[in-house]
Amino acid sequence: MTGAAALTLSAEPYGTPARLQARIALHELGDPAVEDFHRWTWRFVTAPDDAAVLEVGVGTARHWRVNADRIPPGWRLTLSDRSPGMVAEAGRALAALGRVATCLEADAAELPLPDDAFDLAFAHHVLFHLPEPARAVAELRRVLRPGGRLLATTNAEGHLAEVTALLRETAEAFPAARVDVPGRLSFDLGNGAALLCAAFERVERHVREDTLTVTEPAPLVRYLLSMVYARDRDEARAIAAWARRLVARRLRTGPIRVRRVSGVFVAS
């Protein structure tokens, strides 16, 4: 699994799409009969057919790819991310969909955009990555027109707890490596409403819970390695071998069931 091992060598979590794609791949193990999370969030989208629409932290643009059939042709899209690699990936994704979008490198806490410019904004699993999520919330309120809506997705405490336990074991086994073991988020389903209410008049919360069933080791190993930052190739190979053994050992007793609890805030 040299590809998985190579993931551990980049010091920048989102400099390229590779780490994010590994994390998304695990989530795609969900029951195919259950509606995709990004399609589920579209239930709460309300905007004119000619809306100006912004997404901050666009990542790989998966939200747009899975909802390609739902995007009104008259929407004017602006997609931003702090990572130039993600901006390039988003541009390619939208071009493949035959859509025109303005793609720009920007920090969500300091948007180079005018006041009252957008009817709708998305912030998918991005606000908790920011040093000061409240600043980004204020910026999103600034660039939204009166009556505009923000859809901000995040997780609940305990989301992917089974994966977090494996990451904790990895961190204990390799104390010199950087292992991003998730802790309490600065913007989650428990505390996010308070942050949003500081800038928006109305905030609704919608929660969805389901379970991933892991039967093959590769997606889970790749996810674990996407959260690890090795110092050199030897350490990367050692951690990759450890992760494969760890996951294989867990799977000997049957499938690994991973609980997901995520949701969306709708602020206006």
C-alpha positions in Angstrom: 0.0 0.0 0.0 2.7 2.5 -1.1 0.0 5.0 -2.1 -1.4 5.1 1.5 2.1 5.4 3.0 2.9 8.3 0.7 -0.1 10.2 2.1 1.7 10.6 5.4 4.6 12.6 4.0 2.8 15.9 3.2 2.8 18.4 6.1 -0.1 20.4 4.7 -3.5 18.7 5.5 -5.3 20.1 2.4 -2.4 21.2 0.1 -3.7 18.6 -2.4 -6.9 16.7 -2.6 -5.3 13.3 -1.6 -6.0 13.3 2.1 -9.5 14.6 1.8 -10.3 12.1 -0.9 -9.1 9.3 1.4 -11.5 10.5 4.1 -14.4 10.9 1.7 -13.8 7.3 0.4 -14.5 5.9 3.9 -17.8 7.8 4.1 -18.8 6.4 0.7 -19.1 2.9 2.4 -22.5 4.0 3.7 -25.6 2.0 2.9 -26.4 2.8 -0.7 -30.1 2.8 0.2 -29.5 5.8 2.5 -29.5 9.2 0.9 -26.0 10.7 0.4 -25.3 13.4 3.1 -24.8 16.2 0.6 -28.0 15.3 -1.2 -29.8 15.3 2.1 -28.6 18.8 2.9 -30.1 20.0 -0.4 -33.5 19.6 1.2 -32.8 22.9 3.1 -31.7 24.9 0.0 -33.9 27.8 -0.8 -32.7 30.4 -3.4 -33.8 32.1 -6.5 -33.2 30.5 -9.9 -30.8 33.3 -10.7 -29.1 33.3 -7.3 -25.5 34.3 -6.6 -24.1 31.4 -4.6 -20.9 31.1 -2.5 -19.2 28.1 -1.0 -16.2 28.5 1.4 -13.9 25.6 1.9 -15.0 24.0 -1.3 -12.5 21.1 -1.1 -13.0 18.6 -3.9 -16.4 20.1 -4.8 -18.1 16.9 -3.9 -21.2 18.8 -2.8 -21.6 20.1 -6.4 -20.8 16.8 -8.1 -23.4 14.8 -6.1 -26.0 17.5 -6.7 -25.2 18.3 -10.3 -28.7 17.5 -11.4 -30.2 20.0 -8.9 -28.2 23.1 -9.7 -30.4 25.7 -11.5 -28.7 26.7 -14.7 -29.0 30.4 -13.8 -27.0 30.2 -10.5 -23.8 32.2 -10.5 -21.3 30.2 -8.5 -18.3 31.4 -6.5 -16.2 28.7 -4.9 -13.4 29.5 -2.5 -10.8 27.6 -0.5 -7.6 28.5 1.4 -5.7 25.8 -0.5 -4.7 26.5 -4.1 -4.7 22.7 -4.7 -8.3 22.6 -3.7 -9.2 25.6 -5.8 -7.7 23.9 -8.9 -9.5 20.7 -8.1 -12.9 22.5 -7.7 -12.4 24.3 -11.0 -11.7 21.0 -12.8 -14.8 19.4 -11.1 -17.1 22.2 -12.2 -15.7 22.3 -15.7 -16.4 18.5 -16.0 -20.0 19.2 -15.0 -20.2 21.8 -17.8 -20.6 24.6 -15.3 -18.9 28.0 -15.1 -17.8 29.0 -11.6 -15.5 31.7 -10.2 -12.9 29.8 -8.2 -10.7 31.8 -5.8 -8.1 31.2 -3.1 -9.4 32.9 0.0 -9.6 32.6 3.8 -13.2 32.3 5.0 -12.4 34.7 7.8 -11.3 37.4 5.3 -13.3 37.1 2.1 -12.2 39.4 -0.7 -15.9 39.9 -1.7 -18.3 42.8 -1.4 -21.1 43.2 1.1 -24.6 41.9 0.3 -23.4 40.0 -2.8 -24.9 36.5 -2.3 -28.3 34.9 -1.9 -27.0 31.6 -0.6 -23.7 30.4 1.0 -22.4 27.0 1.9 -19.8 26.1 4.5 -19.5 22.3 4.5 -17.4 20.9 7.4 -15.0 23.8 7.3 -15.8 26.2 10.1 -14.3 23.9 12.8 -11.0 23.9 10.9 -10.6 27.7 11.3 -8.7 29.3 14.2 -11.6 31.7 14.8 -14.8 30.3 13.4 -16.8 33.3 14.7 -14.8 35.6 12.3 -15.8 33.4 9.3 -19.5 33.4 10.5 -19.4 37.3 10.6 -17.8 37.4 7.1 -20.5 35.1 5.7 -23.2 37.3 7.2 -21.5 40.3 5.7 -21.4 38.9 2.1 -25.0 37.6 2.3 -27.9 39.8 1.2 -30.7 40.5 3.7 -32.8 37.4 3.6 -29.9 35.3 2.3 -29.2 31.8 3.8 -26.2 30.1 5.1 -26.0 26.3 5.2 -23.2 25.2 7.5 -22.5 21.5 8.0 -20.6 19.9 10.9 -20.4 16.9 13.2 -21.6 16.0 16.6 -19.5 14.9 19.6 -18.9 11.2 19.2 -19.0 11.2 15.4 -16.7 8.4 14.1 -15.8 7.5 17.7 -14.6 4.0 16.6 -12.2 5.5 14.1 -11.0 8.0 16.7 -10.1 5.1 19.0 -7.9 3.6 16.3 -6.2 6.9 15.7 -5.5 7.2 19.5 -3.9 3.8 19.4 -1.7 4.9 16.5 -0.7 8.1 18.3 0.4 6.0 21.3 2.4 3.6 19.2 4.2 6.4 17.3 4.6 9.4 19.7 7.1 11.2 17.5 4.7 11.4 14.6 1.9 13.9 14.3 -1.4 12.1 14.5 -4.5 14.3 14.2 -6.8 12.6 16.8 -10.1 14.4 16.7 -11.2 16.2 19.9 -14.1 18.6 20.7 -14.7 20.8 17.7 -14.8 24.6 17.9 -18.0 24.5 15.7 -20.1 21.4 16.2 -23.8 20.5 16.4 -23.7 21.3 20.1 -22.0 24.7 20.1 -22.5 25.9 16.5 -25.9 27.5 17.1 -24.5 30.0 19.6 -21.8 31.1 17.2 -24.3 31.5 14.4 -26.8 33.4 16.5 -24.2 36.1 17.1 -24.5 37.1 13.4 -27.9 35.7 12.2 -31.4 36.3 13.4 -32.7 32.8 12.8 -30.8 29.5 13.1 -32.3 26.0 12.6 -30.4 22.7 13.3 -31.1 19.4 11.4 -29.3 16.2 12.5 -28.7 12.9 10.7 -27.3 9.7 12.3 -26.4 6.5 10.5 -23.7 3.8 10.5 -20.9 2.8 8.2 -20.0 -0.9 7.9 -16.4 -1.6 7.2 -15.7 -5.1 5.9 -12.5 -4.5 3.9 -9.3 -3.0 5.4 -8.1 -0.6 2.6 -10.6 2.3 3.0 -10.2 2.4 6.8 -6.4 2.1 6.6 -6.2 5.0 4.0 -8.5 7.1 6.3 -6.2 6.5 9.3 -3.1 7.4 7.3 -4.7 10.6 6.0 -4.7 11.7 9.6 -1.0 10.9 10.2 2.1 13.1 9.3 5.3 11.1 9.3 8.8 12.7 9.6 10.3 10.6 6.8 9.6 7.7 4.4 10.9 5.0 6.9 8.4 6.2 9.5 5.7 6.5 6.9 6.2 2.8 5.9 6.3 1.7 9.5 3.0 3.5 10.3 1.4 2.1 7.2 2.3 -1.4 8.2 1.1 -0.8 11.7 -2.3 0.5 10.4 -2.8 -2.5 8.2 -2.1 -4.9 11.1 -4.4 -2.9 13.4 -7.3 -2.9 11.1 -6.9 -6.5 10.1 -6.9 -7.5 13.7 -10.1 -5.6 14.3 -11.8 -7.2 11.3 -11.1 -10.7 12.4 -14.0 -10.6 14.8 -16.4 -9.2 12.1 -17.3 -5.9 10.4 -16.4 -2.7 12.1 -19.4 -0.5 12.6 -18.8 3.2 12.7 -21.4 5.6 14.0 -21.8 8.9 12.1 -23.7 11.9 13.6 -23.6 15.0 11.4 -26.0 17.7 10.5 -26.6 21.1 9.0 -27.4 24.5 10.4 -29.6 26.8 8.3 -29.0 30.4 9.3 -30.8 33.5 7.9 
